[in-house]
Amino acid sequence: MPNFNGAGKYDPECQKVFDETSARGVVLLVIDGDRGAGFSVTGELDVIHALPEMLEQMAREIRAQRSDA
């Protein structure tokens, strides 16, 4: 599976989730982890290409929930 952010410190964990869940794609975002902050992306090419729109929608939803609180 392609990995577009190069070798990352959380790639093994991302790959493990991908393999164990039969997912078409995985995005792993780590905040203040034991190896610092970072992210890893793996999956089918069409899923990875759709990620910017998915992440933008996720950001809109988080903002909306935050403003409702």
Residue pairs with C-beta under 8 A, 6 or more apart in sequence:
1 15
1 18
1 42
1 43
1 44
2 42
2 43
2 45
2 48
3 11
3 40
3 41
3 42
4 41
4 48
5 39
5 40
5 41
8 14
8 38
8 39
8 40
9 35
9 36
9 38
10 28
10 30
10 33
10 35
10 38
10 39
10 40
11 40
11 42
13 28
13 40
14 26
14 27
14 28
14 40
14 41
14 42
15 40
15 42
17 23
17 26
17 28
18 25
18 26
18 42
18 43
23 43
24 43
24 44
24 47
25 41
25 42
25 43
25 44
25 47
25 48
25 51
26 40
26 41
26 42
26 43
27 39
27 40
27 41
27 51
27 55
28 39
28 40
28 41
29 39
30 36
30 37
30 38
30 39
31 37
41 48
41 51
